[in-house]
């Protein structure tokens, strides 16, 4: 593996910061139709990925936490 200098590391991180800023600007400038189309593509592509075997357990944990919160707020 090639090592880099601290200056090179900072330059690398700064480039990626500019990329994130540019992407955020493009997203904000896009129309609601474009945003919804992109969201639809993402949701539609979920079948391309393997199912998480721990998902249901995680969902149950979150639901349990919300139940505790709701019970505490009813007091």
N, C-alpha and C positions, 0 to 999 in steps of 0.2 A: 504494500500500500504506500502511496506517495504521501509524504507529509506536506502540509502547507503552513505558510507563515501566518501570524495573527492578522496581518494586513490583508492577506488573501481571504482569510476566513471572514473578516468584516466586510470585504467587498462582495463576497458570495452572499452573505446574509442581506446586505443592502440591495443586491439585485433582486433577490426573492421578495424582499419587502416592496420594492417597486412593482413587481409582478402582481402581488396581492392587491396593492392599491389600484393598479390599472384594471384588474378584474372586477374589483368592487365598483369602480367607476362605470365600467361597462354594464354591470348588472343594474345599477341604479338608473342608468340611462335607457335600459331596455323597457319595452312596453309590457303591460300586464299580460297581454296575449302571449308574448314570447316567454315570459316567466312561467305561465301556466303550462305552456307546451313543454318546456324543459322539465317541469315537475312531473307532468304526465309520463314523459319518457323515463324518468328515474323510477317512478312507481311501477311502470310496466316492465322494467328490466329486473325487478326483484326475483323473478323466476330463474334468472341466469346464475344466481348465487346459491351455494349450498345452505340448507336450513341449519340454524344454530340449535344444537340439541339442548342447550341450557336456557333458551329464550323463555319457555313457558315458566320455568322456575323463577326467572328474573321478573317476569310479569306478575307472578303470584306474590313475590316479595314487595314489589311496588304497590300492588293493590292492598296488601296488608298494611303498609306504611300509611297509605291514604286513609284507610279505615281508622287507624289510630288517630290521625290528624282530625278527621271528621268527628270522631267521638270526643276528642279534646275540645273542639270548637262548639259542640253542642252543650257544654257545661255552662 
